[in-house]
Amino acid sequence: MNKFLPFLILALILTLIPPVGSSANTTAIQLGSDVLFNQFHHLIEGKKVGLITNQTGQNSQMVSTIDMLRRDRSVHLTALFAPEHGLDGKTVAGKQVTSFVHPVYAIPVYGLSGSTRKPTPEMLKDIDILLVDLQDIGSRTYTYISTLQYAMTAAKEQGKEVMVLDRPNPLGGTIVEGPVVELPYRSFIGVDTLPLAHGMTIGELALFFNRTIGVDLTVIPMQGYTRNMIYQQTGLAWIPSSPHIPSLNSVFGYMATGLGEGTPIRQGDHFTWIGAEGLDSHKYADLLNGSLLPGVIFIPENKGTAGGVRLQINDPYQFNPVKTGIYALAYAKQLQPFPMPKSTSMQISMFDKVMGTNKIALLLEQGKSPQEIVSSYEADLKKFVELRQKYLIYGNEPFIPMQPLQQKQPKQPEQLKPSKPAKPETPTPLQPGNNKGTTNQTKKPEPATKPIPQTPKSSEKIAYLTFDDGPSPVTPHVLDTLKAHQVKATFFIVGREVAGHEAILKRIVAEGHAVGGHSYSHNYQLVYKNMESFFADVEKGSQMIEKATGIKPTVFRYPGGSTNTVSLKYQDPKRYNKEQTVMHAIKAEAKQRGYTFIDWNITNGDARSNKYTATQALANIKQQVKSQKEIVVLMHDSSTKSPTAQALPGIISYLKEKGYRFEVIQADRPTVSNVK
C-alpha cells in the first residue's frame, strides 16, 4: 500500500486543478489536444473514451491528455492503450508491452506491442470513441503510426469512432524521401504505401490511412502550424519519444544512421553516429563530405575497433535524413564490401522490411552509386507525392482551425449486411499553400468529407450569442468573458473596423468563434440605395475580413435586419417603391448568390442607445427569454458598448440556468433566424 501512496497524493492534487482549458500559451502553435479542449470539447462530452498515448501525449503547457481527461467530469476515461515502449516510453524496443490496471486511476492499460498489436474487441467494448495522442518522429518505420493504423482498423471492425489529436512532424512537411513500401513487403514498420520519410503529420496520416479503412474519423488539427515548420520552430519542448530518441538530434539522425538493419552497418549514440567494424573513418568521412549533402558535416570518429562518422547537423531545415542514410550505406559498402541480407519466400529480411522493397538491397549488392539508388525510387516517390496531396491539412500560412476534420462513413441499416465493406469515400483535396492558414469557408474543410449539420434534438435548448459592429476595444473584454465561461459566439464584422484591429479578429477566429459579414460601411444611405451598392459594400467588407483572417465569411447580417424599414428611406426612388422595395431585390439576389443571412429573436437592447447600463441589458434578455428551444441573441461590441461586455457574464449564467447550450452559427446549419 505504501508504494502507491505517492500516486494517490498526486491524483488528489490533480483533482484540485480546473477541469478543462489551458493557461496562457507561449508556443508558436497549439496542439490538437489544446484545440480539442479549447474549441471542440463538445465532441467528447458524455462519451466513454479510450486513449492511445504515452509520455509524449502532453499539451503545449506540458499537461498530459490523460490528466486533462481525468479532470474532465463531462467524459469518462475508461481505458488507456500504450504503443511500443509503453505508457512511460521506457520499455526497450522489441520487448512486450504488458497490460495492467493503472495504480491510480484503476482503469485498464492495454499494451499494443509484441503479440497484441491490434486492439481486441474485448479492449474496445467499453468505449465510444478512441482518442489518439502520440508524437511521431516522421519516419515510416517508427511504430507509433503503425499502432494508429491497426487501431483504426480495429475501430472500424467494432463500430467505434476514432479521433486523432494532431501533432507536428518534427522533420517538417516538405522532405518526402525514400523507397515506397511494396505490397509483399508490408509489415509493422511499413503498414501502407509510404516512403521512409512521408512528410505528414499524424493527423494527415490518419486521413491517408482511412482511404482504405473507412472508419468514422475525426482529426483535431493544430493551430498556427505550417507545412514547412520543423520542430525547433514550434516553441514546444521535446519529450523523449522512446529510449533511443532522447533529443531532436536523435530524431533527425534516426533515418540517416538507422537504415542498416541486418548488415554490419550500425548506429550509435542514439542515432548520431554510423559506422562498422574495420571501416576507415577518414575515408568514410571524405566520401560523405564530398557528396555535399545539404545541412550536415561528417566528423570521422572511431568507436573501439569500429570506424565511422558522427553527424553534425548544422542546418536542420535543409537536412535530408533518408538521402543521407542511403549515401551512408552505399559508401560503407564501397569501402568494405559485405553481403546483403536477402529475403526468401518464407521470410522477409529486416533490411527489406525497413526499405519496404528488395530493390535497394539488390542495388547495393551490385555496387550501384548512391545517386543511382536514389534515382531508382524517384518514379514511385512522385506517385506517392501526388497521392498524399488530397490528405494534407496544412499549407504555407499558419493554419486556423474553424472546425474538426471529419470523415463520417454512411451507416448501413441494421438489417442489411453487405457481403463487401462499403468503399470508403475519397475526400476532396485541400490546396496546401493556398489556404491562407485555414480551410476555405465557402467550401467545407478538406480533406474531410462534408460534415452533416446537426439537427438539435427536440429536448435541446440552443443559444446563439451574436455581436455586431466590431471589432473594437470592447471586443477583447467580450472574448475574455467567453473564454472564461467556455462559450463560443458569432461576430458580425463591419469591414471598416478591421484596420487596426486585425489582432482582435485573429483572436476571435483562433479561439473558435465564428465570423460573419455585416457590410463594409454600415452606412444605410449607401448600402440601401440599390442592390448593386449593397452587394459591393458587403463584398468589400468580406474582403477585409478574409485579408485579416484568411477566412471568407459564409454567414451575414443585414444592417438593421432583414425586416428593416429604414431602407425605404434611402432606396433609389427611380428604381424602387413601396411595393417593389430595394430589400425585396436584395433578398432575391442574395438567394441567387447563395448568401445565408441571419436575423435574431432576442436582443439586449443596446442598439437603441449608447446610454444604457449592464443591468438594463441583462433585464432585457430576461424579459424576452421564455421557453424557446432556440434563440439568436443580438448584442453589439462596438466601441460605445462597454455595458454589453459588463453584462455578458450575467447573460451567460442566466441562459445556462435556463438550460441552454451555446453554438456558433454555420451556413449549413439552419437556425430559427435564417432568412429563407
N, C-alpha and C positions, 0 to 999 in steps of 0.2 A: 504493500500500500504506500509506503514512504517514497518509493521511487516515482510514483505517479503524482506526488504532491506538487512539485513544481509545475507540471502541466495543468493541474486543477487550478492553481493560483493564476497562471497565465490565462486560462479560459475565463476565469472570473473577471480579470482586468479587462479582457476584450469585450465582455458584455456591457461594460460601462461606457464604451465608446459609441457615438451616434451610429445608427444603423446603416445608413447609406450616404452616398456622396463622397466627395474628396475635398481636401484642403487646397489652398492656392497652389496652382501648378506652375512650376518654373521651367519645365521641359519645353522643347520646341514642338513636341507633338503630345497628343493624348492617345493612349492605347485603346484598343477595343473594349477592354474592361472598364476604363474611365467613361467611355461614351455610353456603354450599356447602362451604368448606374446613373449617369447624369442626364441622359436623353431618352433612353428606350427601356427604362426599368419595367414598364407595364408589360413587356413581352414575357417576363418571367414571374410576374405576380401570380400567386396562387398555384404555382407549378411545383411538382416534385422533380428535383434537379439532381442529375448525376454529373459529376465534374471530372474531366480528364485533365490532370495538371501535375505539376511538380513544383520544385522550389523556384522555378522561373515565372510561375503564374502570379506575378505581382503587378499592381497598377503603377502609374507614374510616380506615386507618392510612397512606393515600396510597401504597400499594404496587400497582403495576399488575397486572391479571389476567394480562397476557402474562408478566410475570416470575414470578408465582405458578405458572403452568403450566410455565414453562421449568425452574423449580427442582424440580418435582414429577416424580420418577423413575417414578411409577406410571402416568403418562399420557404420550401422545405428541402434542405440538402440531405438526400437520402443515401448517397454513395459517392465514393471517390475512386478514381481509376488512375493508376500510375504507369507511365511508359517505361521503356528501358532506363535503367539507372535508379528507378524507384521514386518514391514521393519526395525524398530529400536530395535526389541526384547524386548519391554517393555509392550506389551499387556498381561494381566494376562491370565493364562490357561483357556480355555473354552470359552473365550469371542470372539465374532465375530470380525474377522479382516476385516475392511471395505476397500472398493476400493475408490480411489480418483485420482485426477490429480496431479502429482508432482509439487509443487510450484516453483521449479527452472527449472526443465528440461521440463516441460509441456508435459509429456508423462503419459499414464495411469499406475497406480499402482493397480494391482488386488490382493485382499485378497483371499488366498486359505485355509481358516479355517472357521469352522462353517457350514453354509448351502451350501457354494460353495467350495468344496474341490478339485474338478477336473476342470482344465481349460476348458472353454466352447469354441465352435467353433468361437464365436464372439471374444473371447480373443486372439485366435491364428491366426486370419485371416490376420493380418498384419506382420507376422514374417515368416522367412525362417527356422530359427534354434532356438531351445530353449536351452539356457545355464543354467546349474545348478551349483551354487557355495554356498554350505551350509555346516556348520560344525556340523556333527553328534556327539553324545556322546557314541556310541557303544551299545545302548540299543534298542531292537526291538520295545519297546513301545514309543520311542521318535519319534514324528510325522513328523520330517523333512524327514525321509526316506520314510514315507508313502506318503508325498507330492510328492517325487520323483517318486514313483511307479504310483500314479494317473496321474502325468504329462506325464510320458512315455506312459501310456495307451491312454491318450487324443491325444498326438502327433501322435501315430500310427493311430488312427482313422481319423485324419485330414491330414495325409501325410506329417508331419513335421519331421525334424531331431532333435535329442537330443544330446547335448554334456555335459558331466559331468566333471567338474574340480575337480580332486581328492584331498582329504584332509585326514589327519591321523585319525585312530580310536584312541581316547585318551587312551583307555584301552589296546591298542596293539592288535595283531592279533593271539595270542596264547590261550587266555582264551575263550573257547566256552562252554557255560553252560546254563542249564535251560530246562524246558519243551518246546517242539516244538509245534508250532501252529497246531491245527487240523482244518480241513476244516469247520466244523459247528461253530467254534469259531473265525473265521476271522473277523477283524474289522479294524477301522482306526488306532488302536495300534497293529495290527497284520495282515499285508496285505499279508503275504506269509508264507511259511513253515519255519520260522526262530525260533531258540531258543531265550531266553531272551537276552543272550549275544552272538552275532553272530561272533565276531572276524573278521569283514570285514570292509574295508574302504567303503566310499560311492560310489566310482568308482567300486569296486568289487561287491557291492550290485546291482548296475545298470546292470552289466553283468549278475548277478544271476537272477534279475527280468526279464531280456529280454529273458530268455529261454522260457517264456510263452507269452511274449508280441510281440516280433518281430519287434520293431521299428528300424529305421536306427539310430544306436547308435555309438557315439564316446566317448571314455574315454581318457582324457588327464592325464597320470599318474604323480606321484611325482618323483622327482629326489633325490636320496640319502636315500630314506625310506627303512626300513627293516620290516619284518614280526613281529619281537619281540620288536619293538620300541614303548614305551609308550610316551605320550605327553611331559612329562618332558625332554625327550631326544632329542626332535626335535629342541630345541632352539627357538621355537615360543612363543610369548606371548599369554596367554589365553584371549580370548574375551568372556565375559559372553554370553552364547548362549540363555539364556532366564532369566526371573526374578528370578527364583529359582535355577539357575545354575551359580552363580557368580564366582566360583573358581573351580580348579581341585579337591579339597576336595569334592565338591558337585557332580562332575562328577563321582568320584569313589564311593561315597556313595549312588548314585541315586537308583541303584537296590538292594543295601544292606538294605536300610531303607524304600524304597517306594513301596513295594510289597503288602502292607496290605489293599488295596482299598476295601471298603465295610465292613471292620472288625474294631474292636476298636483299632487295632494297627495303630499308625500313626507315621509319620516322623516329625522332627523339625529342625530348624536352617539350612535350605537349605540342607536337606538330610544328616546331620552329627549326628543326634540323632534319636533314635527309642524307643518307649515306649507306655504306655496305662494308663488310669485312674486306680488307685489302684494297679498297678503292683509293686512288691517288687524289687527295683533297684538292691540291693546287691545280692539277689538270682539269678536274671536275669543275672547279670554280671558274677557270679560264673559259671553258666551253660555254658554261651558262651565262657568264657575264658578257661573253662575246655575242651571244644571241640577242642582246639588247631588249630583253623582255621588260615591259614597262613597269615602273613602280617598285622595283626590287633590286638589291645588290646581294651577291652571294659571297659569303666570307668563308674561306677554307678553314675547316676545324676537324681535328681527329677526336674520336671517342675510343680510347684504348687502341685496339688494333683496327678499328673501323675508321675509314676515311669518309669525309662528307663535307657538306656546306651548311652554314647557318644562314637562314633567310633574314635579311634586313629590309623590311618593307618600309620604304621611305615615302611612298605615295599610294596610300590605300585606295584612292579614287581611280587610279589608272591600273592598279594591280589586277591581273587575271589569274586566279588561283589554278584553274584547270589547265589552261595552256602552259602555265609554269610547271605543273605536275607532269604533263606529257613530255615536255622538254627534259625534265629531270630524269624521267625513266629512260628516254631514248639515249641521252648522253651517257648515263650509267651503263647501259647495255653496250654502247660502243667501247667504253673504256675497259669493261670487264664482262665479256660475254658470259651469259648464263642461260640455261634452258628455261623456256617459258612454261608455266603450268598450262595444261590442256584439259579441256572439258571432254567428257565422253557421253555416250547416250544414256549412261546410268547416273552420271554425276556432273554437275556444272562446277567448274573450279571457282574459288572465291575471287580470283582475279577477274574472270569473265563476268561474275555477278556484279562486281564493282563497276566494270566498264559497261555492263548491260549488253555485251556482244562479245563474240570471239575474234572479231576482226582486228582489234588493237593488238592482241597477243600475237596473231599471225604476222602483222606488220612489223612488230618488234623482233620477232623471230627471224624475219627476212632482212633485218638490219636497216629498215627504212629510216629516213631522217625525221626529226620531229615535225618539220614543215609538211612532209608528205603525209604523216599520220594525221595532223590537224586538218589538212585538206580532204582527207578520206571521209570525214563525217560532216562536212560542211553542207552537203545537199540535204541530209536528214535534219540537220540543225535548222536550216532555213524553213523546212516544212513545220517543225515544231514552233518556231517563232510566229509563223502565220496562224497556226492552230491556237496558240495561247492568247492571241491578241484579244479575242472576244471575251476572255475571262479576266482581263486586267481591270483593276479598280482605279488605280492612281495614275495621274498624269504628271506634268512638269510644274504644276502650280499646287500650292498647299490644298489638300482635299478638305472639304467641309461636308460632313455627313448630315444630310437632311432627313434620311430615313434608312432603316436597315435594308440590306440587300437580301432579297428573299427569292428562293426557288421553291414554290409550292407545287407539288405534283397533284393532278386531279385524282380525287378519291373514287374508287370503284364502288358501286353499290354492294352491300354485304352479300347479296345472294349471287352476284356474278363473280366467278372465279376464273379469270382468263388463263388459258394454258401457257401464255407467254407474258412476261412482265411488260408493262407499257413502256414504250420508248421514251426516255427522258427528254424533256423539252430542251432545245438548244437556245440559250439566251442570245439576245441581240447584242452585238458588240458595243463596247464602250470605245471611245476615241481618246486614249491617254495622250496627254499633252495638249488637247484641245478643249478639255472640260473645265478649264479655269478653276481647278481645285474642287469641283463639285460635279454632281450629276446635273444634266440639263433638266430644268423643271418642266419644260413643255413635253419632254419625253421622259418617262419614268426611269429611275436609276437603273442602269445596266451594269454588269451582265445579269442581274437578277431579272426573272420574269415579272411581268406587271403584277403588283400586289392587288389582291381583291379587296375593294373597300369594305370595311367592317360596318355592318348594319347594327345599330345599337339594339341590344336586347330590350324587350318590352318593359322590363323591370328597371332598366338603367336610366339614370338621370345624368345628362351631359351638359356641361357649361363650356362655352367658347368665350374666353376673355379676349376682347379686341381693343386695340389702341390706335387712334387715328392722329394724323397731322405731325408726327415726329419724323426723324429723331430730333431730340433737343437735350439740353442739360437735365431735364426731368427724367428722361428715359433711363439712365443708369440707376436711379432710385427705384424705378419700377422693376428693372431687371434684378436688382439686389433682393427685392421682396419675393419675386417669382422664384428665384434660386433658393432662397431660404425656406420657402414652402414647397419646393419641388413641384412647381406648377408651370405648364407651358402655355403660351399665349400667341396671338396673331397680331402683327403690327402692320397697319396700312400706312405706307410711307408716302409722304409728299416729296417729290423729286427735288424741289428747290432747297429742301432742308438737308440734303445728303452732303453737300460740300462742307467740309469742316467737321462732319460727324461720321466719317467713314468708319472710324474705330468702333463707334457705338453700333453701327449697322452690322459690322463683322461680329461683334459680341452677341447681338441678337441671334444671328444665324448659328454661331458656334455653340450657343447654349441650348439649341434645339427648338427655338421658336420659329414660327412661320412668318414670312414677309409677303405682303400683298401690295398692289399698286393703289394709289389714291390721287392720281393726276400728278403733273409736274408743278403747276402754278397754284392750284386750288383757287383760281380766280373764276368765280361764277360767270362774270361778264364775258370772259374769254372762252371757257370750255363749253358753255351752253349757247354760244352764238349759232353754231351749226354743227352738224355731225362730223364734218371734216376737222374742224377745230378741236372738237372733243377728243377724237382718237389721236390726233397729232400730239396733243398735250399729254394724254395718257401714255403714249409710246415713249415720249421724251422722258417722262418720269420713270418708266420701266428701264430705259437705257441707263439712267443714273444709278438705279438700284443694281442692275446687272454689272455695271462697271465697278461698283464698290464691293460687291459680294461674289460675283461670278454666277449669280442666280437670277434668272428671268422670272418675274412673278407670274403665277398662274391663276391667282385669285385677285379680285379688285373690289373696290368700293366706290360707288358714285359719290362725288362731293355733294353733300346734302341728302344722300339716299336716293333710292330708285323712284320714290313717290314724291320727290320734292316738287314744290310749286314755284320756287324761285327761278327755275329755268324758263318759265313762261315770260318772266320779266325781261330776260336777256336774249331770247331766241330771235333770229332774223325774221322780221315780220313779212319780208318778201317771199320767204320760203315756208314759213310755219304759221299756224293759227291755233286756236283753242281745240279744234278737232284733230288736226294733224300737227302734233307738237314735236319739238325737237327731241324730247325724251322718247317719244314713240319711235322716231327714226333711229336714235342711238341704240335703243334696245333691240330693234330688228337687226341692225348691223352687228351689234355685239353677239347676237345669236349666230349669225353667219360666220363670224370670225372665231367662234368657239370660246369667247370670254366667259368666265364664271364670276358673276357679281354677287356680293354678299351684303345683305342688309342686317338688321338687328331687331330684336323684340324686347330688349331690356336696355335701359340707359341710366347712368348715374347722374344725368342732368348737367354735366359740366360743359355742354355745348351752348347752353343758354346764356352764360355769363362767365366772366373771369372772377367775379366776386361771389364766391361760394366757399363753403367750408368742407372739411373732410367728413364731419358729422352729417352734413346735409347730403353729401354724395352717398354715404352708406345708407342713410334713411331712404333715399330714392330707390336704391336697389331692393331694400327690404319691402318697400311698398309694392313693387312690381312683381317680385318673385312669389309665385303662388305654388302650384303643384305641376308646373310644366315639366315635360320629360326632357326638353331640350331648350336651352336658352343661349342666345348670342348677345353678349353684353357689350354695349358701346361705351367706351371711355376715350379720353384723349391724353396724349403725352407731349403736347407742345409746350413751349417754354412758360406759358402762363398757367399751367395746370398742376402746380405743386400739390394742391389739396387732393387731387386724384391719387397721386403717389402715396400721400399720407393715409388715405382711406383704404388703400388696397389690402393691407393685412387683415383688416376687419371684414372686407368683402369676401376674401378667400375663406376665412374662418367661417363666416356665415353660410356660404354656399356649401362648404364641406359638411357643416351641421345639417343642412337640408338634404344631404345625401348625393350631392353632385360630384362627379369626377370631371377632370379637365382635359380637353383635347385641343389640338390646333386644327385650323380649318384647312382642308385639302380640296383641290379641284374635283377629284374623283370620288369624294365622299359627300353626298348631298346633306345639307343641313336645313333646318326649318326656315332659314333666311336666304337660301339660294334664290336668285331671280331666274325664273324659268324662261 
